[in-house]
Amino acid sequence: MKKNILPGSVIALSLMGAFNQAQAGVFVGVTFNFDAKGVEGLGFTTKVTSTNKRDRFAASAGATYFPFKQDNQFGLDAGVGYQGNNSAGIVSWDFLQKGVSVSAGYAKTKKPAVLTVPPAGGAGAGGGDGAS
């Protein structure tokens, strides 16, 4: 098991460091790992996403706690998903559980900035060369 923790931790921390350079987002939700049997695959997760903007695709890295598993109750994952208005759905690979996980939950998002163009004919727009 210790062999699996180190590579997963290095990848997850590297992704989190890369996300720190941008305006990263935060995700909290529930997850299901398809490699587990029944309710054992259900877990609670928190992730860092590559952006905090809504209506965008985002990369993610996070940690999960699986309370119903008898052994190996933790997971570290990296994935991609879509962020809506304060919500997100993420598909990821869990390095410790060695399986695909699907997560849904709350994502703190902001409305994307809107680029505004000043109207034509504003101050200084006379069409002349300025010489009188």
N, C-alpha and C positions, 0 to 999 in steps of 0.2 A: 504494500500500500504506500510506503514512503516513497517509492520510485515514482508514483503517479502524482504525488503532491507537488514536488519541485517543478516539473515542466509546466503543469497547470498554473501554479502560482506565478511563475516567471512570465508566462504569456498574459495572464490576466492583469498583472501589475504593469506590464509594458503597455498594454492597451489603455489602462487607466491613466498612465503618464502621458500618452499621446492625446487622450481626450482632454487632459488638463490644459493643453495649449489653446483649445477652442472654448466656446461657451458650452460646457458639458451640461447634460441633464441628469436628473435623478429618477429612478424607476423603483417602485415597490409593488409587489403583487404576489400572485400564486403561480406555481409552476407544476407541470407534470412531466416526469421523465419516462419516456417510452421503454426504457430498458428494464424498469422495475415491474413487479407483479402487483396488480390491483392498487389498493390505496397506498401502498408503500411508495409509489411514484409521486404522490402529492407532496408539495413542499412550499415553503415561503421564501421569497427571493428579494434581493435588493441588487440593483445594477446601476452602473454609470453608463449613460448614453453619449454618443458623440456630438449631439446637438440638443439644445433645449427648445428648438423651434417646433411648432406644431405643423401637422400636415406634411411631414417629411419622413423619408427613410433614415434610419440611424443604425450605427454599429453599437454593440454593447459588450460590457464585461461585468461579471457579477459573482455573487456568492449566494448559495441556497442552503436552507436547513430542511431536512426531510424528517419530521418528527415521528412518522410511522414506521420507519426502517429500524430493523434490529441492529444493524451494523452499518458502518460507513454512512453516517447521517448528514454529511456535508458535501457540497458540490461547488466547483469553480467552473464558470462557463464563459464563453465568448460567442456572440451571435449577431444577427441582424433582425431588424423589425421595422414597424411603421408606427409613428407617433401621431395621434390625432389631438383633439382638444382635451388636454389633461388625461389622456389615456394612451396605452400602447399595447401592441402585441409583438412578441419577440420569439424567434426560433433560434435555438443555440445548441452548441455542443458542450456537454459537461465533461470536463477532463477527469474528474474524480469518479463520477458515476459511469463514465464511458458510454454515453448514450445521448440521443437527441432529446431536448427539452423544449416545451412550448410554454410560454409565460404570457399572462395578461394581468393588467393592473393599472395603477395610477402613475402617471408621468408628469412631472412639473414642467409645463411647456409655456412658451411665450408666443405671441403672434409674430410672424415674420415681419421685419421692417419693410415698409413700403417706400420705394424710391419715388420722390416727387420731383417734377420738372417745373421750374419757374415759368410763369406764363410769358409768352412773347409780347414785346412792346412795353416792357417794364422800364424802370429808370435807366436813362442813358441810351435808349433805343430810339434814335432819331433818323437813322439811315444816312446821315451826313458824315462828313469827315471831321467835323468839329471846327472847321475854319470859317470865319465870317468875314 
